[in-house]
């Protein structure tokens, strides 16, 4: 069982530790010290939900319903492009953040809505988290699959909270407008590339 738990932890981390729209948003929230815990918790719980769905076999339904994935795909493309435009606007008009200062920009509802959209409007999350992790989990048998799922879920919690709260250490760097310009410019590029990759996939 410990081996299965570690296998789930490793598999979960390998899928989420990548520069993507969701991680870029969590990183930015962490640097701004804005609704950090709530955003990290939402992302981790969303992963837990999707992993559980995969273990229950919903991944098979997702695979057999390409129309659903197509709708999610184009909704995700539109959302990512809009977010890229907003990030580009922030890059043109960068902000500053003093060390220890908490930003007071977006509301909690807006931050959680954005985090949820970046999570659930990404069709890859259904293929990777639901279908792929669900398939791997079910290879561990009726009992072992849930141990695997716990390990994968633990990986999500560790990653999102480490990313969100670890980003605070970068706050002094972002006292300079140029740092925000680079970060938001990079986020705009990442969002655009992900949107294009979804559209061309």
N, C-alpha and C positions, 0 to 999 in steps of 0.2 A: 504493500500500500504506500509506503513512503516514496518508493520509486515512481509509482503512478502519479502521486502528488507532485513530485519534482518534474515529471514529464509534462504535466499540465502547466506548471509554473513556467517552464522553459518555452513551451509552445506558445503560451499566451504572450509572454514578453517578446518573443521573436516576431510576432505579428503586429504588436502595437508600438514597438520602439522604432519608429521611422518618422521622417519629416513629412507630416501630412497636415491637412487642414485642421483636424481636431487638436493635434499636438501643438500646432502653431498658436491656436487660440488659447489653449491652457497656458502655454508659455507666456503669452502676452498678458493674460490675466494675473499670472504670478508676479511678473515684473511690476505691474501696476498696483499689486496688492489689492485687487478689486474682486470681491466675492470669490476668493481663492478656494476656500474649503468647499463651498457649495458647488462650484463648477467641477472641481476634481471629483466630488462625490457623485454628481450626476453622471459624469463620464464613466466612472467605475461601475456604478449601478446599471447603466445602460449596457455595458459590456457583460455584466453578470446575467442580465436578462437575455441578451443575445446568445451567450454561451449556453444557458439553460435551455433556450429554444432549440439550439442545435443538438443538444443531447437528447431532447425529446423527439427529435426527428423532423422538426419543421423545416430543416435545411432541404430535405427532399422535396417538400412542397414548393419552396422558393425556387429550386432548380427546375421544377416542372411548370412554373408559372412565369415564363419570360416576359409577359405583358406587365406584370407587377414591377419587375426589375427595370423594364423600359421606362415606366412612369417615374419611378424613383430616380433613375439615371438622369432624365432630362430636368427633373425638378432640382436635382443636385447640381447639375451644370449651371442652371440659371442662378441658383443661390450662391455658388462659389464665385461666379463672375461678378455678381453684385458685391459680394464681400471683398473681392479683389479690387474693385473700383473704390470702395470705401477705404481700404488699406492704402491705395495709391494716393487718395486725397489726404490721408493723414501723413503720408511720406512727404507730400508737398508742403504741408503745414504742420511740421513736427511739434511735439509737446516736450515738456521736461518733467522730471520727477525727482524731487529731493529724497535723499536717503531717509528712510523712516516715514515718508509721507505716504498717505493712502489716497489713491485716486478716487474721485467722486464723479465719474462719468456716467456709464450705462447703469440702469437700475438692475436689481437682482433678477427681475423677471426677464429683462432683455438679455442679460448674460446667459441665463439658463436656457432661454429660447434659442439663442445662437448656438450654444453648445449642443443642444438636442438636435437642431437642424444639421449641424456639421457631422453629427453621429448618424442619424437615421436617414438622411438624404444622400448618403454615400453607399451606392450599390455594392461596393467592394466589401463593406462591413458584413453584408449578408452572405457573400461568397466566402470570405475569409473566416469571420468569427462564427457565423451560423453553420455554414456548410462544411468548411474545412475542419475547424475545431470540433464540430459535432461528429464528423466522420472519424476523426482520430480518437475522440473520447469513446465512441461506441466500439472501438477495437479492443477496449480494456474490459469488456464484459458488462453484465448487468449491474454489478456492484462497483466495479472499478471505474466505470464511466463517470460516476458522480464524484469520485475522489479526484479524477482528472479535471473535472469541471471546477471543483473547489480550488485546485492548484492554478488553473488558468485565470479564475476570478481573482485569486490572491495576487497574481502577477499584474492584473489591471489596477487593483487598488494601490499596490506598491509603486507602480510606474506613474500613475496620474498624480498621486499625492507628492511623490518625490519631485516630479517635474514642476508642479504648481508651487510648492513651497521652496524648492531648490532655486527656482527662478528669482526669488527675493534677493539672493546674493548678488544678482546682476543689477539691482536697483541703483547703486552709486554710479555705475557706468551710464545709466540712462538719465542721469542728471543733465546730459548733453543732448541738445536737439538732434545732432548728427546721428547719434546712436539710434534714436527713434526712427529717423529717416531710413537708416539701413535696415532696421528690423521690419518696419511696415512695408518698405520696398520689397524686401525678401518675401514677406507674407503675400504681397500682391502677386509676385512671380510664382510662388508655390501654388496659390489658389488657382491662378490662370492655367498653369501647367496641368494641375489635377483635373480642372474642368475640361481642358482640351483632350486629355487622355481618356476621360469618360466619354466625351462626345465621339471620339474616333475609335473607341473600343468596340 
